[in-house]
Amino acid sequence: MKRITIAKGDGIGPEIMDATLKVLKATKADLAFDEVEIGEKVYLSGNTSGISNDAWDAIRQNKIFLKAPITTPQGGGYKSLNVTTRKTLNLFANVRPCRSFAPFIDTKHPEMDVVIIRENEEDLYAGIEHRQTDEVEQCLKLITRPGCEKIIKYAFEYAVANNRKRVTCFSKDNIMKQTDGLFRRVFNEIRADYPQIESDHHIIDIASAKLANRPQDFDVIVTANLYGDIISDIAAEISGSVGLCGSSNIGEKCQMFEAIHGSAPDIAGKGIANPTGLLMAAVHMLNHIGFNQEAKTIEAAILKTIEDGLHTADIYSEAHSKKKLTTSEFADAVISNFGHLPQQLPITSTGEENKPISFHEYKVKEHKKELVGVDVFLHHKDRDPNVLGEALSKVKAGDLNLIMITNRGVKVWPNAHEETFSTDHWRCRFYADGNTVEKHLIIELLQNCLDANFDVIKTENLYTFDGKRGFSLGQGQ
């Protein structure tokens, strides 16, 4: 017997989970379900994470978690439970297949069948934010080599295991040359290990436009956390409805399966929610834990029900639908179609044991790291960069001299342009002209800045790694 931890969540969560459990139990699969409570009630009880220690224990013990959508209360310092769960359990890969169900559900993209594999733990979703001045808030974008290697390796392994032909990387490495640049560099390294899989790269902005216009041109997409979050919702919506797509969150020890939509409190309790997204997540779960025949049975029955025109309100149309069903009625219709195959919609579950997907083993690489300067960030209210530059250039420490001031990433000193707008947040680069800097000089420089009445709010040391610059230049430098 395989034990599954489940959570019914908030809003429409209990309704679609009850429908999903009804279908799972009807397969007679040897499964047992341990329910935990997470989400809004737990938040409002005073637990800012939305999950209790007992719930964590149940999830970690069973290792498989089927979750309905939850509601995070607004304000009050409540943390996103979805983000917390993914990070705590090291669920590094978010896998979202998005396919059309044409001609039975309206879509402009009848040939769409794309899988988006999103890095799930880092990037801007690290959630490290600070208010630094009267006018400026900061969010840190963290991209790590281990994180890049794990997700990109997984994307290629997924393509091999699921007979996919091409893996495409989306990034913005033309602008964010350090962070997105690392993601693309790792992609180029790993793609060389999979010559049997076609691979290419697109800049995220035009790639998103192409995905929205011609999703059939893509197969497997791998990308960073924020980009993946955005484009996977776009892809799901243009496939026909976000209510149709399930999602897998894959880690080496634990896995979580969920619908990609939210808790939709506006329709909660009305019995009209579409359970297909959570049902598809359950299909992914069954395939993952080796209940492959049950997965095929449920997926085939879902597709047959859709072909029969038995639809919930969100996908109902006079042109393609024959009957509008409630949430529970849709589950009953799926069960009644057990053993029947769809006539047009292809089944992705084979009913056979999945090809294994190996996880990436990261090997630590040592580099020669040398300190060559420091960026000192100031809160300075005088908007004239020339006044700031003249005063700050008098502050020195050893070989460290002021060489540049930027504002919002644009170089404003020396040789500022009067048209450039500046706020009260200044990045001031002190550099030793390529010489190695002793760390005590950074402390000395900061003390000298303070003695000159400059409000230092942050510093970033500038390093080279194996002689290569490990920091960005300012625009215009």
C-alpha positions as CSV (number, residue, x, y, z in Angstrom):
1,M,0.0,0.0,0.0
2,K,1.2,3.5,-0.9
3,R,0.3,6.3,1.6
4,I,-0.4,9.7,0.1
5,T,-0.6,12.9,2.2
6,I,-3.4,15.1,1.0
7,A,-4.6,18.6,1.8
8,K,-8.0,19.9,0.8
9,G,-7.0,23.5,1.0
10,D,-9.2,26.6,0.8
11,G,-11.9,28.0,-1.5
12,I,-12.8,25.4,-4.1
13,G,-10.1,23.1,-2.8
14,P,-12.3,20.8,-0.8
15,E,-14.7,20.4,-3.7
16,I,-12.1,19.5,-6.3
17,M,-10.2,17.3,-3.8
18,D,-13.3,15.3,-2.9
19,A,-14.0,14.8,-6.7
20,T,-10.4,13.7,-7.2
21,L,-10.4,11.3,-4.3
22,K,-13.6,9.8,-5.6
23,V,-12.0,9.1,-8.9
24,L,-8.8,7.8,-7.3
25,K,-10.7,5.4,-5.0
26,A,-12.8,4.2,-7.9
27,T,-9.6,2.7,-9.6
28,K,-9.2,0.3,-6.6
29,A,-5.6,1.3,-6.5
30,D,-3.8,0.2,-3.3
31,L,-3.6,3.7,-1.9
32,A,-4.2,5.2,1.5
33,F,-4.7,8.9,2.2
34,D,-3.6,10.9,5.2
35,E,-5.2,14.3,5.4
36,V,-3.5,17.3,6.8
37,E,-4.9,20.8,7.3
38,I,-2.9,23.7,5.7
39,G,-3.7,27.2,4.5
40,E,-6.1,29.9,5.6
41,K,-7.3,28.4,8.9
42,V,-3.8,27.5,10.0
43,Y,-2.6,31.0,9.0
44,L,-5.4,32.7,11.0
45,S,-4.7,30.5,14.0
46,G,-1.5,32.4,14.4
47,N,0.9,30.2,12.4
48,T,2.4,32.6,9.8
49,S,3.7,29.7,7.7
50,G,0.3,28.2,7.2
51,I,1.4,24.6,8.1
52,S,1.9,22.8,11.4
53,N,4.8,20.6,12.4
54,D,2.5,17.6,12.4
55,A,1.6,18.3,8.8
56,W,5.3,18.6,7.9
57,D,5.9,15.2,9.5
58,A,3.1,13.5,7.5
59,I,4.4,15.0,4.2
60,R,8.0,14.0,4.9
61,Q,7.0,10.5,6.0
62,N,4.9,9.7,3.0
63,K,7.0,11.7,0.6
64,I,4.1,12.2,-1.8
65,F,1.8,15.2,-1.3
66,L,-1.4,15.9,-3.3
67,K,-2.4,19.4,-2.6
68,A,-5.5,21.5,-3.4
69,P,-5.1,25.2,-3.8
70,I,-4.9,27.4,-0.7
71,T,-5.6,31.0,0.3
72,T,-2.8,33.1,1.8
73,P,-4.4,36.0,3.9
74,Q,-3.4,39.5,2.7
75,G,-1.1,41.4,5.0
76,G,0.1,40.4,8.4
77,G,3.4,39.0,7.3
78,Y,2.0,35.7,6.1
79,K,4.5,33.6,4.0
80,S,3.6,31.9,0.8
81,L,3.0,28.2,1.7
82,N,3.6,27.1,-1.9
83,V,7.1,28.7,-1.9
84,T,7.8,27.5,1.6
85,T,6.9,23.9,0.7
86,R,9.0,23.9,-2.4
87,K,12.0,25.2,-0.7
88,T,11.7,23.2,2.5
89,L,11.3,19.9,0.7
90,N,13.9,20.8,-2.0
91,L,11.2,20.5,-4.8
92,F,13.5,22.0,-7.3
93,A,11.6,21.2,-10.5
94,N,8.1,22.4,-11.4
95,V,6.8,20.5,-14.3
96,R,3.7,21.9,-16.1
97,P,2.4,20.1,-19.2
98,C,0.1,22.4,-21.2
99,R,-1.8,20.9,-24.1
100,S,-4.9,21.8,-26.0
101,F,-8.1,19.7,-26.0
102,A,-9.3,20.9,-29.4
103,P,-11.8,20.7,-31.0
104,F,-13.7,19.9,-27.8
105,I,-12.6,23.0,-25.9
106,D,-12.1,26.3,-27.6
107,T,-8.5,27.4,-28.2
108,K,-6.7,29.3,-30.9
109,H,-3.9,26.7,-30.7
110,P,-5.3,23.2,-31.5
111,E,-1.8,21.7,-32.0
112,M,-0.4,22.9,-28.7
113,D,1.5,20.4,-26.5
114,V,4.3,22.0,-24.5
115,V,5.9,21.2,-21.2
116,I,7.4,24.0,-19.1
117,I,10.0,23.0,-16.6
118,R,10.6,25.8,-14.1
119,E,13.3,26.1,-11.5
120,N,11.4,26.2,-8.3
121,E,13.6,27.4,-5.4
122,E,15.7,30.5,-6.2
123,D,15.8,33.5,-8.5
124,L,13.7,36.5,-7.3
125,Y,11.5,34.0,-5.4
126,A,14.3,33.8,-2.7
127,G,12.2,36.7,-1.3
128,I,15.1,38.7,0.0
129,E,13.9,42.3,-0.1
130,H,14.9,45.5,1.7
131,R,13.8,49.1,1.8
132,Q,17.1,51.0,1.5
133,T,16.2,54.6,1.1
134,D,13.2,56.9,1.1
135,E,12.5,56.0,-2.5
136,V,14.1,52.7,-3.2
137,E,13.1,49.0,-2.5
138,Q,15.4,46.2,-3.4
139,C,14.8,42.5,-4.3
140,L,17.8,40.2,-4.7
141,K,17.9,37.8,-7.7
142,L,19.9,34.7,-6.7
143,I,20.9,32.2,-9.3
144,T,23.2,29.4,-8.3
145,R,25.3,27.0,-10.3
146,P,23.9,23.9,-8.4
147,G,20.4,25.2,-9.0
148,C,21.0,25.7,-12.7
149,E,22.7,22.3,-13.2
150,K,19.9,20.5,-11.4
151,I,17.0,22.0,-13.3
152,I,18.6,21.9,-16.8
153,K,19.8,18.3,-16.3
154,Y,16.3,17.4,-15.2
155,A,14.8,19.0,-18.3
156,F,16.9,17.0,-20.7
157,E,16.3,13.8,-18.7
158,Y,12.6,14.5,-18.8
159,A,12.8,14.9,-22.6
160,V,14.6,11.6,-23.0
161,A,12.2,9.7,-20.7
162,N,9.1,11.1,-22.3
163,N,10.2,10.9,-25.9
164,R,10.4,14.6,-26.4
165,K,12.4,16.0,-29.3
166,R,13.7,19.5,-28.2
167,V,14.6,21.4,-25.1
168,T,14.5,25.2,-25.3
169,C,16.1,27.6,-22.7
170,F,14.4,31.0,-22.0
171,S,16.6,33.6,-20.3
172,K,17.4,37.3,-20.3
173,D,21.2,37.0,-20.5
174,N,21.6,39.9,-22.8
175,I,20.8,42.2,-19.9
176,M,21.4,40.2,-16.7
177,K,24.8,38.8,-17.8
178,Q,25.8,37.4,-14.4
179,T,22.6,35.7,-13.2
180,D,20.8,34.8,-16.4
181,G,24.2,34.5,-18.1
182,L,25.0,31.7,-15.7
183,F,21.7,29.9,-16.5
184,R,22.5,30.0,-20.2
185,R,26.1,29.0,-19.8
186,V,25.1,25.9,-17.8
187,F,22.5,25.1,-20.4
188,N,25.2,25.2,-23.1
189,E,27.4,22.9,-21.0
190,I,24.7,20.3,-20.4
191,R,23.1,20.3,-23.8
192,A,26.4,18.9,-25.1
193,D,25.7,15.7,-23.1
194,Y,22.4,15.1,-25.0
195,P,23.2,15.2,-28.7
196,Q,20.1,13.1,-29.4
197,I,17.9,16.0,-28.2
198,E,17.6,19.2,-30.2
199,S,18.2,22.3,-28.1
200,D,18.1,26.1,-28.6
201,H,17.8,29.3,-26.6
202,H,15.5,32.3,-26.8
203,I,15.5,35.7,-25.0
204,I,12.5,35.6,-22.6
205,D,10.6,38.6,-24.0
206,I,10.4,37.6,-27.6
207,A,10.2,33.9,-26.6
208,S,7.0,34.7,-24.5
209,A,5.5,36.4,-27.5
210,K,6.3,33.4,-29.7
211,L,4.9,31.0,-27.1
212,A,1.6,32.9,-26.9
213,N,1.3,33.1,-30.7
214,R,2.7,29.7,-31.8
215,P,3.0,27.4,-28.8
216,Q,3.1,24.4,-31.2
217,D,6.6,25.5,-32.1
218,F,7.9,24.5,-28.6
219,D,8.3,21.1,-27.0
220,V,10.1,21.3,-23.6
221,I,11.0,24.7,-22.2
222,V,13.4,25.2,-19.2
223,T,13.7,28.5,-17.5
224,A,14.2,30.3,-14.2
225,N,11.6,30.7,-11.5
226,L,9.9,33.9,-12.2
227,Y,9.9,33.5,-16.0
228,G,8.5,30.0,-15.6
229,D,5.8,31.1,-13.3
230,I,4.6,33.7,-15.8
231,I,4.8,31.7,-19.0
232,S,3.3,28.5,-17.6
233,D,0.2,30.4,-16.7
234,I,0.1,32.0,-20.1
235,A,0.5,28.6,-21.7
236,A,-2.2,27.0,-19.6
237,E,-4.6,29.8,-20.4
238,I,-4.1,29.7,-24.1
239,S,-4.4,25.9,-24.1
240,G,-8.1,26.4,-23.2
241,S,-8.3,27.0,-19.5
242,V,-6.0,27.2,-16.4
243,G,-8.5,24.8,-14.9
244,L,-7.3,21.9,-17.1
245,C,-3.6,21.7,-16.2
246,G,-1.9,19.8,-13.4
247,S,1.5,20.5,-12.0
248,S,4.3,18.4,-10.5
249,N,6.9,19.6,-8.0
250,I,9.8,17.2,-8.1
251,G,12.5,16.7,-5.5
252,E,15.0,13.9,-4.9
253,K,13.2,12.8,-1.7
254,C,9.7,14.3,-1.8
255,Q,7.2,15.3,-4.5
256,M,4.1,17.5,-4.5
257,F,1.3,17.4,-7.1
258,E,-1.3,20.2,-7.5
259,A,-3.5,22.0,-9.9
260,I,-1.9,25.2,-11.2
261,H,-5.0,27.5,-10.5
262,G,-5.8,29.3,-7.3
263,S,-8.5,28.7,-4.6
264,A,-11.1,30.8,-6.5
265,P,-13.1,31.9,-3.4
266,D,-15.6,33.7,-5.5
267,I,-17.1,30.4,-6.7
268,A,-16.3,28.3,-3.6
269,G,-19.2,26.2,-2.3
270,K,-21.2,26.5,-5.5
271,G,-20.2,23.0,-6.8
272,I,-19.2,24.4,-10.2
273,A,-15.4,24.2,-10.1
274,N,-13.6,22.2,-12.6
275,P,-11.6,19.4,-11.0
276,T,-9.6,18.5,-14.1
277,G,-6.4,20.3,-13.1
278,L,-6.2,18.4,-9.8
279,L,-7.2,15.2,-11.6
280,M,-4.4,15.7,-14.1
281,A,-2.0,16.3,-11.2
282,A,-3.2,13.0,-9.7
283,V,-2.4,11.3,-13.0
284,H,1.1,12.7,-12.9
285,M,1.3,11.5,-9.3
286,L,0.2,7.9,-10.2
287,N,2.7,7.7,-13.0
288,H,5.4,9.0,-10.7
289,I,4.8,6.3,-8.0
290,G,4.4,3.5,-10.4
291,F,0.6,3.1,-10.6
292,N,0.8,3.5,-14.4
293,Q,-2.2,1.5,-15.4
294,E,-4.4,3.5,-13.0
295,A,-3.0,6.7,-14.4
296,K,-3.8,5.7,-18.0
297,T,-7.3,4.7,-17.0
298,I,-8.0,8.1,-15.4
299,E,-6.4,10.1,-18.1
300,A,-8.3,8.2,-20.8
301,A,-11.6,8.7,-19.0
302,I,-11.0,12.4,-18.5
303,L,-10.3,12.8,-22.2
304,K,-13.3,10.7,-23.1
305,T,-15.5,12.8,-20.9
306,I,-14.3,15.9,-22.5
307,E,-14.9,14.4,-26.0
308,D,-18.4,13.5,-24.9
309,G,-19.1,17.2,-24.3
310,L,-19.7,16.7,-20.6
311,H,-18.1,19.9,-19.3
312,T,-18.1,22.1,-16.2
313,A,-19.1,25.7,-16.4
314,D,-15.7,27.2,-17.1
315,I,-15.2,25.3,-20.4
316,Y,-18.9,25.0,-21.4
317,S,-19.8,26.4,-24.8
318,E,-22.9,26.0,-26.9
319,A,-20.7,24.9,-29.9
320,H,-18.9,22.0,-28.2
321,S,-20.7,21.1,-25.0
322,K,-23.7,18.8,-24.5
323,K,-24.2,19.1,-20.8
324,K,-23.1,21.4,-18.0
325,L,-21.9,19.4,-15.0
326,T,-21.2,20.1,-11.4
327,T,-17.9,19.3,-9.9
328,S,-19.2,16.0,-8.4
329,E,-21.0,15.1,-11.6
330,F,-17.8,15.5,-13.6
331,A,-16.1,13.1,-11.3
332,D,-18.9,10.6,-11.8
333,A,-18.7,11.0,-15.6
334,V,-15.0,10.3,-15.5
335,I,-15.6,7.1,-13.4
336,S,-18.3,6.0,-15.8
337,N,-15.8,6.3,-18.6
338,F,-13.3,3.9,-17.0
339,G,-12.2,1.4,-19.6
340,H,-13.2,3.7,-22.5
341,L,-10.7,5.4,-24.8
342,P,-10.9,8.8,-26.4
343,Q,-11.3,8.8,-30.1
344,Q,-9.3,12.0,-31.0
345,L,-7.4,13.3,-27.9
346,P,-4.1,11.5,-27.4
347,I,-3.3,9.8,-24.1
348,T,0.1,10.7,-22.7
349,S,0.1,8.0,-20.0
350,T,1.3,4.7,-21.5
351,G,0.2,2.4,-18.7
352,E,3.8,1.1,-18.6
353,E,6.5,1.7,-16.2
354,N,8.1,5.1,-16.7
355,K,11.7,5.4,-17.9
356,P,13.8,6.4,-15.0
357,I,14.9,10.1,-14.6
358,S,18.3,10.4,-12.9
359,F,19.0,13.4,-10.7
360,H,22.0,15.5,-11.2
361,E,25.0,15.1,-8.8
362,Y,26.6,18.5,-8.3
363,K,30.4,18.5,-7.9
364,V,31.9,21.5,-6.1
365,K,34.3,23.4,-8.3
366,E,37.1,25.5,-6.6
367,H,38.1,28.8,-8.3
368,K,40.8,31.4,-7.5
369,K,38.8,34.2,-6.0
370,E,40.4,37.7,-5.6
371,L,39.0,40.9,-4.1
372,V,39.6,43.9,-6.5
373,G,37.1,46.5,-5.2
374,V,33.8,47.3,-3.6
375,D,30.5,48.9,-4.5
376,V,29.3,51.2,-1.7
377,F,25.6,52.0,-1.8
378,L,24.6,55.4,-0.4
379,H,21.4,57.0,0.6
380,H,22.1,60.6,-0.6
381,K,19.4,63.1,-1.1
382,D,21.3,65.7,-3.3
383,R,20.3,64.8,-6.8
384,D,23.4,66.3,-8.5
385,P,25.9,63.4,-9.1
386,N,28.7,65.8,-9.8
387,V,28.4,67.2,-6.3
388,L,28.4,63.7,-4.8
389,G,31.3,62.6,-7.0
390,E,33.4,65.5,-6.1
391,A,32.9,65.0,-2.4
392,L,33.1,61.2,-2.4
393,S,36.3,61.1,-4.6
394,K,38.2,62.5,-1.6
395,V,37.4,59.3,0.3
396,K,40.1,56.7,-0.2
397,A,41.6,53.6,1.4
398,G,44.9,52.1,0.1
399,D,44.6,51.6,-3.6
400,L,40.8,51.9,-3.5
401,N,39.6,55.0,-5.5
402,L,36.2,56.1,-6.7
403,I,35.9,55.3,-10.4
404,M,32.2,55.5,-11.0
405,I,28.8,56.3,-9.6
406,T,25.6,54.8,-11.0
407,N,22.0,55.5,-10.3
408,R,19.4,52.7,-11.0
409,G,22.2,51.0,-13.0
410,V,23.0,54.0,-15.2
411,K,26.4,55.7,-15.0
412,V,26.0,59.2,-13.8
413,W,29.6,60.1,-12.7
414,P,31.9,61.1,-14.2
415,N,30.5,62.7,-17.3
416,A,26.8,62.7,-16.3
417,H,24.1,63.6,-18.8
418,E,21.7,66.3,-17.5
419,E,18.7,64.4,-18.9
420,T,19.3,61.3,-16.7
421,F,16.9,61.0,-13.8
422,S,18.5,60.2,-10.4
423,T,16.8,59.0,-7.2
424,D,18.3,58.9,-3.7
425,H,20.0,55.5,-4.1
426,W,23.6,55.6,-5.4
427,R,26.0,52.8,-6.3
428,C,29.6,54.1,-5.8
429,R,32.4,51.9,-7.2
430,F,35.8,51.9,-5.5
431,Y,38.4,50.0,-7.5
432,A,42.0,49.2,-7.1
433,D,42.9,49.2,-10.8
434,G,43.1,45.5,-11.1
435,N,45.2,45.0,-7.9
436,T,44.2,42.6,-5.2
437,V,42.7,44.3,-2.2
438,E,43.1,43.3,1.4
439,K,39.8,42.9,3.2
440,H,40.7,45.3,6.0
441,L,40.8,48.1,3.4
442,I,37.0,47.6,2.9
443,I,36.5,48.3,6.6
444,E,38.8,51.3,6.4
445,L,37.0,52.7,3.4
446,L,33.6,52.3,5.1
447,Q,34.9,54.1,8.2
448,N,36.2,56.9,6.1
449,C,32.8,57.2,4.4
450,L,31.1,57.4,7.7
451,D,33.6,59.9,9.0
452,A,32.7,62.1,6.0
453,N,29.0,61.8,6.9
454,F,27.9,59.5,4.0
455,D,25.0,57.2,4.8
456,V,26.2,53.8,3.7
457,I,23.3,51.4,3.3
458,K,25.0,48.4,1.7
459,T,28.2,47.1,0.2
460,E,29.0,44.5,-2.4
461,N,32.6,43.2,-2.7
462,L,33.9,42.9,-6.2
463,Y,35.7,39.7,-7.0
464,T,37.4,38.0,-9.9
465,F,37.2,34.3,-10.3
466,D,40.1,32.7,-12.1
467,G,40.9,36.2,-13.4
468,K,37.5,36.8,-14.8
469,R,35.3,39.6,-13.6
470,G,32.5,38.5,-11.4
471,F,30.4,41.7,-11.4
472,S,28.4,43.8,-13.8
473,L,29.4,47.1,-15.3
474,G,27.2,50.1,-15.1
475,Q,25.2,51.0,-18.2
476,G,27.3,53.6,-20.0
477,Q,30.6,52.3,-18.5
